[in-house]
Amino acid sequence: MNRKSAGKISKRLADDLSEATAEYMRLQRLEMEIIMEAPSGIPMPDGVVRIMQAGKVVRAAFEEYQKAVKRYRDFLDKGIIPEDLAGE
């Protein structure tokens, strides 16, 4: 692998990590907004469902964030090129 392709892969992985981080943070804020909508702190039954659904979405976003971190670190630390970027 030459420097140009290594730089391209590194940038792509860094961009993916940045996007995953931003999405995770956005969804965390949204989840907090949903939680704060219950003025008494005790949400109505449909509010509980919304909070649970938001939590699932946040957990999925966190998993994507963790995957992006691992891909980036594996490339930087170990030189492992993700299969989907091997041709770049």
CORFEN-V26411 format. One record per run of one state. SS is the DSSP state (H for helix, E for strand, - for the rest). FROM is the first residue (numbers start at 1). TO is the last residue. Records with the same first field share a line. If there is no record, write none. Layout:
SS->FROM-TO + FROM-TO
This chain:
-->1-2 + 37-44 + 79-82 + 86-88
H->3-36 + 45-78 + 83-85
